Amino acid sequence: MAIQKLRESGNGLTGTIAVPGDKSISHRAIMFGSLATGKTVVKGFLPGEDCLSTIACFRQMGVAIHQEGDYVEIQGNGTKFLKEPDAVLDVGNSGTTIRLLSGILAGLEFYACIQGDASIAKRPMNRIVDPLRLMGAKVEGRQGGMYTPLTIQGGNLHSINYELPVASAQIKSAVLLAGLHAEGTTTVIEPEQTRDHTERMLKAFGVSVQHIEKNISIEGKQSLTATTIDVPGDISSAAFFLVAGSIIPSSRITIQHVGMNPTRTGIIDVLYRMGAQLTITNESEETMEPSADIQVKSTSLKGVEVGGDIIPKLIDEIPIIALAATQAEGTTVIKDAAELKVKETNRIDIVAKELNKMGARIETTEDGLIVHGKTMLTGAKVNSHGDHRIGMMLAVASTIAEGETVIENSEAINVSFPDFFGTLNDLQK
């Protein structure tokens, strides 16, 4: 896809938009609704490719799911009525699906095989395989369970106390979901707090979860009761427009009903520190997840250091933070982010490689990036490498670059934001 720089009229991005529903919450709503008894209604569901893969997997296990746009009804009958799938469960590009679903499958007394696309085949699965094996699940995979496809013979699990090797909400959730079907109390100890959508939603479905400092515990053999889930806009998707509104002159954007879960708002904290003009209004705590409207106005930014315990709160936003840093005065240092190497791509290397093609000055380190600003970007042929967040970041970069930018593999954006380009174009009118 080719994108021209914004027209030279002095107009930036202006308007009010909504971003798609939160991807993490949408996945969990489908999963937990499928495990629950009764009809679960999901409003604001993200109908992106990743979340549709989650629906497909549970349909294969006999769950009746009706999905129309961002509205979903799930008729759950409890875990005892889930059936052994007749074919391989295909998660597509979704790391959330394969890791959380593996935790669920570990507790079910049947055999399943699960795999994804070429990107998933390269992502480490031993992080979930190891604790699931400790709980008694029989899990096999390539290279001793390091890579997909995975085969899982579940059932007869026992509880464990498990200290996470890295701060990962996916690993935490996999262990907790297995613990839901285990004998006794399973406890996960986090090195740093990660996003807590699983704990919040389990409580919404009537499950008791104990959270004391960095220890999260769940008693096994609890059942889920159907409920209604209102999914707020995904702050990870909103992040692209928060940065675009900051770095494109004469911009003023309002993003409505954005999820403001405190384990996800690191992007807000970093942009404030960089000098961004953000205004938060219409804050609501009435539902399971807090939400608010966010307004951003263009302004000059400054370089900052990003690292430590804030990283889990913005791990998916680092590509767009790197772009913001190219337009900030001074140097931005991003560290403690080695987890980026095992996302959809090695985001440390890819962010630097693709933005440097456009004239950025970015160095890679073992655990992050050093971005030298402020630099003028020039249109170039760039590539998402099949990573939706890289694709959206490059699209925003193209709007400030001189000349034409061609983004190869831009269809990857459909994973989380199918109408991204339409939304961006609407703000340019």
Kinemage of the C-alpha trace (Angstrom):
@kinemage 1
@onewidth
@group {chain A} dominant
@subgroup {mainchain}
@vectorlist {calphas} color= white
{ca met a 1} P 0.000 0.000 0.000
{ca ala a 2} L 1.301 3.446 -0.965
{ca ile a 3} L 0.696 6.487 1.220
{ca gln a 4} L 1.468 10.114 0.442
{ca lys a 5} L 2.546 12.679 2.979
{ca leu a 6} L -0.293 14.841 4.350
{ca arg a 7} L -1.249 17.571 1.907
{ca glu a 8} L 0.733 20.779 2.310
{ca ser a 9} L -2.227 22.855 3.481
{ca gly a 10} L -1.132 23.277 7.060
{ca asn a 11} L -3.980 21.025 8.147
{ca gly a 12} L -3.172 18.180 10.473
{ca leu a 13} L -5.382 15.385 11.745
{ca thr a 14} L -8.650 16.614 13.191
{ca gly a 15} L -11.808 14.922 14.371
{ca thr a 16} L -13.388 12.515 16.832
{ca ile a 17} L -12.899 8.784 16.419
{ca ala a 18} L -13.422 5.481 18.175
{ca val a 19} L -10.905 2.658 17.962
{ca pro a 20} L -11.802 -1.052 17.839
{ca gly a 21} L -12.489 -2.978 21.022
{ca asp a 22} L -9.589 -4.090 23.177
{ca lys a 23} L -7.994 -7.194 21.687
{ca ser a 24} L -6.919 -8.712 25.009
{ca ile a 25} L -10.386 -8.291 26.515
{ca ser a 26} L -12.137 -9.571 23.374
{ca his a 27} L -10.098 -12.793 23.404
{ca arg a 28} L -10.865 -13.435 27.054
{ca ala a 29} L -14.565 -12.664 26.672
{ca ile a 30} L -14.889 -15.399 24.032
{ca met a 31} L -12.851 -17.891 26.056
{ca phe a 32} L -14.554 -17.322 29.392
{ca gly a 33} L -18.016 -17.142 27.837
{ca ser a 34} L -17.306 -20.527 26.254
{ca leu a 35} L -16.342 -21.992 29.644
{ca ala a 36} L -19.342 -20.468 31.445
{ca thr a 37} L -22.877 -21.746 31.887
{ca gly a 38} L -25.536 -19.609 30.204
{ca lys a 39} L -25.609 -16.927 27.505
{ca thr a 40} L -22.753 -14.427 27.546
{ca val a 41} L -23.172 -11.221 25.551
{ca val a 42} L -20.097 -9.309 24.364
{ca lys a 43} L -20.507 -5.714 23.185
{ca gly a 44} L -17.675 -3.834 21.482
{ca phe a 45} L -15.915 -7.059 20.415
{ca leu a 46} L -12.906 -6.628 18.121
{ca pro a 47} L -13.731 -8.481 14.867
{ca gly a 48} L -10.057 -8.648 13.860
{ca glu a 49} L -8.384 -11.773 12.555
{ca asp a 50} L -6.795 -12.723 15.889
{ca cys a 51} L -10.055 -12.672 17.824
{ca leu a 52} L -11.906 -14.466 15.032
{ca ser a 53} L -9.317 -17.248 15.375
{ca thr a 54} L -10.321 -17.592 19.030
{ca ile a 55} L -13.988 -17.915 18.040
{ca ala a 56} L -13.123 -20.562 15.442
{ca cys a 57} L -11.203 -22.650 17.992
{ca phe a 58} L -14.094 -22.739 20.469
{ca arg a 59} L -16.616 -23.497 17.742
{ca gln a 60} L -14.483 -26.541 16.934
{ca met a 61} L -15.005 -27.650 20.528
{ca gly a 62} L -18.772 -27.464 20.202
{ca val a 63} L -19.550 -23.961 21.522
{ca ala a 64} L -22.403 -22.093 19.815
{ca ile a 65} L -21.123 -18.576 19.088
{ca his a 66} L -23.052 -15.986 17.080
{ca gln a 67} L -20.953 -13.023 15.965
{ca glu a 68} L -22.181 -10.063 13.985
{ca gly a 69} L -19.677 -7.205 13.755
{ca asp a 70} L -18.768 -6.144 17.268
{ca tyr a 71} L -21.691 -7.984 18.901
{ca val a 72} L -21.282 -11.586 20.064
{ca glu a 73} L -23.527 -14.074 21.838
{ca ile a 74} L -21.985 -17.202 23.349
{ca gln a 75} L -24.157 -20.069 24.553
{ca gly a 76} L -21.966 -21.807 27.090
{ca asn a 77} L -22.704 -25.102 28.805
{ca gly a 78} L -19.703 -25.294 31.109
{ca thr a 79} L -16.405 -27.039 30.540
{ca lys a 80} L -17.832 -30.564 30.846
{ca phe a 81} L -19.692 -30.112 27.571
{ca leu a 82} L -16.655 -29.001 25.549
{ca lys a 83} L -15.795 -31.732 23.066
{ca glu a 84} L -12.523 -33.001 21.687
{ca pro a 85} L -11.844 -31.142 18.406
{ca asp a 86} L -11.934 -33.239 15.236
{ca ala a 87} L -9.084 -31.294 13.627
{ca val a 88} L -6.074 -29.194 14.563
{ca leu a 89} L -6.975 -25.946 16.352
{ca asp a 90} L -5.521 -23.120 14.245
{ca val a 91} L -4.843 -19.849 16.123
{ca gly a 92} L -3.584 -17.972 13.055
{ca asn a 93} L -1.271 -15.168 14.171
{ca ser a 94} L -2.588 -14.962 17.733
{ca gly a 95} L -0.078 -15.500 20.536
{ca thr a 96} L -2.787 -14.716 23.088
{ca thr a 97} L -5.024 -17.465 21.720
{ca ile a 98} L -2.396 -20.185 21.700
{ca arg a 99} L -1.037 -19.448 25.161
{ca leu a 100} L -4.322 -18.948 26.997
{ca leu a 101} L -6.058 -21.753 25.128
{ca ser a 102} L -3.202 -24.104 26.033
{ca gly a 103} L -3.868 -23.361 29.697
{ca ile a 104} L -7.558 -24.166 29.229
{ca leu a 105} L -6.862 -27.347 27.243
{ca ala a 106} L -4.486 -28.555 29.966
{ca gly a 107} L -7.466 -28.874 32.290
{ca leu a 108} L -9.801 -30.661 29.868
{ca glu a 109} L -9.877 -34.432 29.724
{ca phe a 110} L -9.316 -34.876 26.022
{ca tyr a 111} L -6.600 -34.653 23.376
{ca ala a 112} L -6.014 -31.584 21.223
{ca cys a 113} L -3.429 -30.332 18.760
{ca ile a 114} L -2.882 -26.587 18.412
{ca gln a 115} L -0.819 -24.550 15.975
{ca gly a 116} L -0.667 -21.188 14.200
{ca asp a 117} L 0.948 -19.434 11.264
{ca ala a 118} L 4.649 -19.124 10.406
{ca ser a 119} L 5.100 -16.320 12.965
{ca ile a 120} L 3.586 -18.404 15.774
{ca ala a 121} L 5.850 -21.307 14.774
{ca lys a 122} L 8.869 -19.161 15.719
{ca arg a 123} L 7.574 -17.954 19.093
{ca pro a 124} L 8.728 -19.728 22.281
{ca met a 125} L 6.090 -21.977 23.813
{ca asn a 126} L 8.243 -23.553 26.524
{ca arg a 127} L 7.204 -20.656 28.753
{ca ile a 128} L 3.747 -22.162 29.053
{ca val a 129} L 4.663 -25.783 28.395
{ca asp a 130} L 6.959 -25.951 31.444
{ca pro a 131} L 4.415 -24.868 34.081
{ca leu a 132} L 1.611 -26.889 32.468
{ca arg a 133} L 3.781 -29.992 32.638
{ca leu a 134} L 4.507 -29.219 36.290
{ca met a 135} L 0.752 -29.263 36.860
{ca gly a 136} L 0.445 -32.701 35.298
{ca ala a 137} L -0.585 -31.964 31.712
{ca lys a 138} L 0.973 -34.039 28.939
{ca val a 139} L 2.242 -31.459 26.449
{ca glu a 140} L 4.497 -32.166 23.477
{ca gly a 141} L 5.857 -30.002 20.676
{ca arg a 142} L 8.805 -29.433 18.396
{ca gln a 143} L 12.195 -29.317 20.104
{ca gly a 144} L 10.845 -30.736 23.341
{ca gly a 145} L 7.881 -28.357 23.497
{ca met a 146} L 9.769 -25.206 22.559
{ca tyr a 147} L 7.740 -24.624 19.377
{ca thr a 148} L 4.392 -25.412 17.783
{ca pro a 149} L 2.521 -27.467 16.887
{ca leu a 150} L 1.656 -28.485 20.436
{ca thr a 151} L -0.280 -31.581 21.422
{ca ile a 152} L -2.037 -31.524 24.784
{ca gln a 153} L -3.599 -34.383 26.718
{ca gly a 154} L -5.293 -32.588 29.567
{ca gly a 155} L -6.989 -33.439 32.835
{ca asn a 156} L -6.014 -34.541 36.341
{ca leu a 157} L -4.086 -31.360 37.142
{ca his a 158} L -2.700 -30.409 40.517
{ca ser a 159} L -2.008 -26.908 41.792
{ca ile a 160} L 1.430 -25.271 41.863
{ca asn a 161} L 3.118 -22.114 43.089
{ca tyr a 162} L 4.803 -20.698 40.008
{ca glu a 163} L 7.224 -17.803 39.763
{ca leu a 164} L 7.121 -16.283 36.288
{ca pro a 165} L 10.521 -16.215 34.535
{ca val a 166} L 9.475 -13.013 32.727
{ca ala a 167} L 6.698 -10.477 33.277
{ca ser a 168} L 4.077 -11.899 30.910
{ca ala a 169} L 0.304 -11.685 31.193
{ca gln a 170} L -0.023 -14.550 28.722
{ca ile a 171} L 2.008 -16.956 30.838
{ca lys a 172} L 0.255 -15.818 34.020
{ca ser a 173} L -3.136 -16.314 32.399
{ca ala a 174} L -2.273 -19.768 31.033
{ca val a 175} L -1.276 -20.976 34.503
{ca leu a 176} L -4.324 -19.420 36.187
{ca leu a 177} L -6.692 -20.949 33.620
{ca ala a 178} L -5.096 -24.344 34.122
{ca gly a 179} L -5.360 -23.756 37.873
{ca leu a 180} L -9.088 -23.210 37.448
{ca his a 181} L -9.345 -26.927 36.641
{ca ala a 182} L -6.703 -28.189 39.098
{ca glu a 183} L -7.012 -29.616 42.607
{ca gly a 184} L -6.069 -27.057 45.264
{ca thr a 185} L -4.919 -23.445 45.004
{ca thr a 186} L -2.603 -22.309 42.214
{ca thr a 187} L -0.484 -19.207 42.817
{ca val a 188} L 1.442 -17.170 40.241
{ca ile a 189} L 4.192 -14.801 41.395
{ca glu a 190} L 4.996 -11.939 38.999
{ca pro a 191} L 8.400 -10.210 38.785
{ca glu a 192} L 6.534 -7.043 37.750
{ca gln a 193} L 2.813 -6.398 37.519
{ca thr a 194} L 1.390 -7.264 34.105
{ca arg a 195} L -1.989 -6.498 32.537
{ca asp a 196} L -4.731 -7.906 34.751
{ca his a 197} L -7.587 -8.465 32.286
{ca thr a 198} L -7.755 -12.165 33.167
{ca glu a 199} L -8.200 -11.538 36.885
{ca arg a 200} L -10.792 -8.810 36.324
{ca met a 201} L -12.822 -10.884 33.900
{ca leu a 202} L -12.722 -14.074 35.940
{ca lys a 203} L -14.278 -12.079 38.782
{ca ala a 204} L -16.955 -10.782 36.392
{ca phe a 205} L -17.799 -14.423 35.603
{ca gly a 206} L -18.149 -15.199 39.330
{ca val a 207} L -14.713 -16.728 39.978
{ca ser a 208} L -12.835 -15.880 43.175
{ca val a 209} L -9.296 -14.631 42.506
{ca gln a 210} L -6.966 -13.435 45.269
{ca his a 211} L -4.399 -10.737 44.457
{ca ile a 212} L -1.875 -9.792 47.151
{ca glu a 213} L 0.977 -7.603 45.896
{ca lys a 214} L 2.596 -9.648 43.092
{ca asn a 215} L 0.950 -12.949 44.043
{ca ile a 216} L -2.231 -14.030 42.250
{ca ser a 217} L -4.049 -17.143 43.507
{ca ile a 218} L -7.009 -19.116 42.207
{ca glu a 219} L -8.849 -22.003 43.855
{ca gly a 220} L -9.466 -24.920 41.501
{ca lys a 221} L -12.773 -26.480 40.484
{ca gln a 222} L -14.684 -23.195 40.340
{ca ser a 223} L -17.365 -22.706 37.697
{ca leu a 224} L -18.104 -19.648 35.559
{ca thr a 225} L -21.513 -17.997 35.233
{ca ala a 226} L -22.470 -16.183 32.035
{ca thr a 227} L -22.476 -12.393 32.061
{ca thr a 228} L -22.416 -9.336 29.768
{ca ile a 229} L -19.054 -7.828 28.809
{ca asp a 230} L -18.672 -4.259 27.519
{ca val a 231} L -15.329 -4.061 25.729
{ca pro a 232} L -13.752 -0.574 25.713
{ca gly a 233} L -11.586 0.722 22.869
{ca asp a 234} L -8.090 -0.753 22.749
{ca ile a 235} L -5.510 1.653 24.168
{ca ser a 236} L -2.862 -0.107 22.082
{ca ser a 237} L -4.784 0.917 18.946
{ca ala a 238} L -5.459 4.403 20.334
{ca ala a 239} L -1.711 4.833 20.891
{ca phe a 240} L -1.083 5.261 17.159
{ca phe a 241} L -3.437 8.237 17.020
{ca leu a 242} L -2.140 9.695 20.289
{ca val a 243} L 1.323 9.818 18.730
{ca ala a 244} L 0.031 10.949 15.333
{ca gly a 245} L -1.866 13.785 16.987
{ca ser a 246} L 1.256 14.784 18.900
{ca ile a 247} L 3.764 14.836 16.028
{ca ile a 248} L 1.649 16.004 13.049
{ca pro a 249} L 1.367 19.825 13.185
{ca ser a 250} L -2.055 21.440 13.636
{ca ser a 251} L -3.641 18.208 14.838
{ca arg a 252} L -6.435 17.811 17.375
{ca ile a 253} L -7.962 14.357 17.862
{ca thr a 254} L -10.463 13.021 20.374
{ca ile a 255} L -10.623 9.255 20.895
{ca gln a 256} L -13.769 8.059 22.639
{ca his a 257} L -14.306 5.251 25.169
{ca val a 258} L -10.696 4.079 25.428
{ca gly a 259} L -9.792 1.396 27.967
{ca met a 260} L -7.853 2.921 30.864
{ca asn a 261} L -6.842 -0.182 32.781
{ca pro a 262} L -3.915 1.001 34.976
{ca thr a 263} L -1.819 -1.988 33.864
{ca arg a 264} L -2.068 -0.720 30.266
{ca thr a 265} L -1.638 3.063 30.493
{ca gly a 266} L 2.148 3.255 30.273
{ca ile a 267} L 1.810 4.973 26.879
{ca ile a 268} L -0.074 7.832 28.573
{ca asp a 269} L 2.637 8.188 31.229
{ca val a 270} L 5.455 8.251 28.658
{ca leu a 271} L 3.732 10.755 26.376
{ca tyr a 272} L 3.096 13.055 29.341
{ca arg a 273} L 6.806 12.879 30.198
{ca met a 274} L 7.696 13.672 26.584
{ca gly a 275} L 5.556 16.829 26.815
{ca ala a 276} L 2.467 15.683 24.925
{ca gln a 277} L -0.753 17.659 25.346
{ca leu a 278} L -3.288 15.050 26.471
{ca thr a 279} L -6.626 15.724 28.131
{ca ile a 280} L -8.603 12.882 29.718
{ca thr a 281} L -12.360 13.302 30.187
{ca asn a 282} L -15.532 11.253 30.747
{ca glu a 283} L -13.736 8.795 33.000
{ca ser a 284} L -15.879 5.815 33.939
{ca glu a 285} L -15.386 3.014 36.475
{ca glu a 286} L -18.895 1.612 36.102
{ca thr a 287} L -17.938 -1.544 34.220
{ca met a 288} L -15.349 -4.283 34.691
{ca glu a 289} L -12.724 -2.158 32.900
{ca pro a 290} L -12.254 1.621 33.358
{ca ser a 291} L -12.558 3.841 30.280
{ca ala a 292} L -12.289 7.498 29.242
{ca asp a 293} L -12.139 9.863 26.273
{ca ile a 294} L -8.657 11.133 25.378
{ca gln a 295} L -7.940 14.333 23.464
{ca val a 296} L -4.508 15.011 21.975
{ca lys a 297} L -3.151 18.208 20.415
{ca ser a 298} L 0.065 18.576 18.433
{ca thr a 299} L 3.053 19.924 20.294
{ca ser a 300} L 6.846 19.620 20.499
{ca leu a 301} L 8.179 16.544 22.285
{ca lys a 302} L 11.405 15.851 24.165
{ca gly a 303} L 13.456 12.688 24.521
{ca val a 304} L 13.097 10.569 27.683
{ca glu a 305} L 14.329 7.306 29.194
{ca val a 306} L 11.820 4.454 29.219
{ca gly a 307} L 12.520 1.347 31.278
{ca gly a 308} L 11.931 -0.600 34.473
{ca asp a 309} L 8.525 -1.570 35.783
{ca ile a 310} L 6.660 0.573 33.242
{ca ile a 311} L 7.703 -1.702 30.347
{ca pro a 312} L 4.978 -4.358 30.898
{ca lys a 313} L 2.434 -1.511 30.796
{ca leu a 314} L 3.462 -0.456 27.275
{ca ile a 315} L 5.268 -3.399 25.694
{ca asp a 316} L 2.977 -3.323 22.627
{ca glu a 317} L 3.301 0.434 22.244
{ca ile a 318} L 7.102 0.599 21.988
{ca pro a 319} L 7.120 0.695 18.151
{ca ile a 320} L 4.963 3.834 18.107
{ca ile a 321} L 6.892 5.335 21.040
{ca ala a 322} L 10.037 4.885 18.930
{ca leu a 323} L 8.407 6.854 16.119
{ca ala a 324} L 7.442 9.619 18.554
{ca ala a 325} L 11.073 9.690 19.705
{ca thr a 326} L 12.295 10.344 16.141
{ca gln a 327} L 10.323 13.611 16.273
{ca ala a 328} L 11.389 14.565 19.818
{ca glu a 329} L 14.255 16.868 20.690
{ca gly a 330} L 17.166 14.926 22.170
{ca thr a 331} L 17.784 11.233 22.704
{ca thr a 332} L 15.249 8.646 23.871
{ca val a 333} L 16.526 5.453 25.480
{ca ile a 334} L 14.233 2.415 25.681
{ca lys a 335} L 15.577 -0.406 27.857
{ca asp a 336} L 14.461 -3.542 29.752
{ca ala a 337} L 12.373 -4.493 26.711
{ca ala a 338} L 14.030 -7.746 25.585
{ca glu a 339} L 10.527 -9.265 25.446
{ca leu a 340} L 10.116 -7.394 22.144
{ca lys a 341} L 12.366 -9.956 20.507
{ca val a 342} L 9.718 -12.682 20.824
{ca lys a 343} L 6.629 -10.784 19.724
{ca glu a 344} L 5.077 -11.197 16.243
{ca thr a 345} L 8.525 -10.196 15.016
{ca asn a 346} L 11.775 -9.190 16.688
{ca arg a 347} L 10.392 -5.708 17.197
{ca ile a 348} L 13.686 -4.283 18.444
{ca asp a 349} L 15.451 -5.040 15.191
{ca ile a 350} L 12.501 -4.430 12.874
{ca val a 351} L 11.555 -1.022 14.323
{ca ala a 352} L 15.122 0.194 13.873
{ca lys a 353} L 15.525 -1.344 10.426
{ca glu a 354} L 12.314 0.050 8.944
{ca leu a 355} L 12.443 3.539 10.476
{ca asn a 356} L 16.116 3.900 9.564
{ca lys a 357} L 15.110 3.298 5.938
{ca met a 358} L 13.078 6.505 6.281
{ca gly a 359} L 15.986 8.510 7.682
{ca ala a 360} L 15.613 7.888 11.410
{ca arg a 361} L 18.722 7.448 13.557
{ca ile a 362} L 18.028 4.444 15.778
{ca glu a 363} L 20.511 2.082 17.395
{ca thr a 364} L 19.570 -1.318 18.780
{ca thr a 365} L 20.742 -2.670 22.129
{ca glu a 366} L 20.336 -6.069 23.794
{ca asp a 367} L 17.140 -4.969 25.486
{ca gly a 368} L 15.896 -1.934 23.615
{ca leu a 369} L 16.559 1.059 21.389
{ca ile a 370} L 18.394 4.370 21.388
{ca val a 371} L 16.559 6.924 19.256
{ca his a 372} L 18.250 10.173 18.260
{ca gly a 373} L 15.881 13.033 17.478
{ca lys a 374} L 14.728 15.160 15.920
{ca thr a 375} L 15.001 13.775 12.393
{ca met a 376} L 13.188 14.470 9.130
{ca leu a 377} L 11.707 11.312 7.644
{ca thr a 378} L 11.672 10.536 3.931
{ca gly a 379} L 9.294 8.234 2.079
{ca ala a 380} L 10.656 4.761 1.367
{ca lys a 381} L 9.635 1.184 0.653
{ca val a 382} L 9.130 -0.376 4.076
{ca asn a 383} L 7.702 -3.670 5.350
{ca ser a 384} L 5.467 -4.632 8.267
{ca his a 385} L 7.062 -8.108 8.318
{ca gly a 386} L 3.577 -9.422 9.040
{ca asp a 387} L 3.385 -7.494 12.337
{ca his a 388} L 0.234 -5.388 12.717
{ca arg a 389} L 1.788 -2.904 15.139
{ca ile a 390} L 4.802 -2.345 12.899
{ca gly a 391} L 2.439 -1.773 9.970
{ca met a 392} L 0.392 0.873 11.798
{ca met a 393} L 3.517 2.594 13.108
{ca leu a 394} L 4.904 2.839 9.568
{ca ala a 395} L 1.580 4.217 8.309
{ca val a 396} L 1.747 7.028 10.882
{ca ala a 397} L 5.401 7.637 9.962
{ca ser a 398} L 4.409 7.959 6.311
{ca thr a 399} L 2.084 10.879 7.074
{ca ile a 400} L 5.031 13.047 8.128
{ca ala a 401} L 7.589 11.714 5.640
{ca glu a 402} L 8.602 13.669 2.530
{ca gly a 403} L 7.424 11.837 -0.575
{ca glu a 404} L 5.657 8.531 -1.052
{ca thr a 405} L 5.923 5.590 1.308
{ca val a 406} L 5.059 2.053 0.234
{ca ile a 407} L 4.196 -0.356 3.062
{ca glu a 408} L 4.569 -3.988 2.066
{ca asn a 409} L 2.452 -6.585 3.919
{ca ser a 410} L 0.142 -3.837 5.175
{ca glu a 411} L -2.690 -6.380 5.370
{ca ala a 412} L -1.189 -7.518 8.691
{ca ile a 413} L -2.963 -4.529 10.246
{ca asn a 414} L -6.261 -6.446 9.930
{ca val a 415} L -5.199 -8.504 12.947
{ca ser a 416} L -6.216 -5.737 15.353
{ca phe a 417} L -7.548 -2.732 13.395
{ca pro a 418} L -9.301 -3.702 10.139
{ca asp a 419} L -10.382 -0.104 9.339
{ca phe a 420} L -7.147 1.591 10.379
{ca phe a 421} L -6.505 3.276 7.025
{ca gly a 422} L -10.111 4.430 6.759
{ca thr a 423} L -9.911 6.017 10.193
{ca leu a 424} L -6.607 7.705 9.352
{ca asn a 425} L -8.004 9.043 6.065
{ca asp a 426} L -11.122 10.414 7.787
{ca leu a 427} L -8.928 12.504 10.097
{ca gln a 428} L -7.130 14.017 7.101
{ca lys a 429} L -10.300 15.412 5.505
